[in-house]
């Protein structure tokens, strides 16, 4: 019985994401998040700059 409930829940969730208006909003939000993450990790993006600054800071503590 428990496996059946989990399967039904997964089926409903997939149906919502794929066909429902709520799913449309979820897909749009996921796409916006993907774009933000891609920008963040690209050269000159926030993550790229932060990692470079961290490496610079760590390097300043040792004579590597």
C-alpha positions, -999 to 999 in steps of 0.1 A, spaced: 0 0 0 28 25 9 46 20 -25 13 26 -42 7 59 -24 43 70 -32 38 61 -69 5 80 -70 21 110 -54 49 110 -79 25 106 -108 5 136 -96 36 157 -90 49 150 -125 14 157 -140 13 190 -122 48 200 -134 42 190 -170 6 202 -176 -8 224 -148 -6 262 -147 13 258 -114 37 236 -132 42 264 -158 52 288 -131 76 261 -116 92 256 -150 97 293 -155 112 297 -120 136 268 -127 147 283 -160 153 317 -143 173 299 -116 193 281 -142 201 313 -160 212 330 -127 234 301 -118 250 300 -153 257 338 -150 271 333 -115 296 306 -125 306 322 -159 339 341 -162 335 374 -143 303 361 -125 299 363 -88 311 328 -80 341 331 -103 351 364 -87 345 350 -52 367 319 -58 395 340 -73 393 363 -43 394 333 -19 424 318 -37 442 352 -35 434 355 3 446 320 10 478 326 -11 485 357 9 489 336 41 515 313 27 546 316 6 534 292 -20 
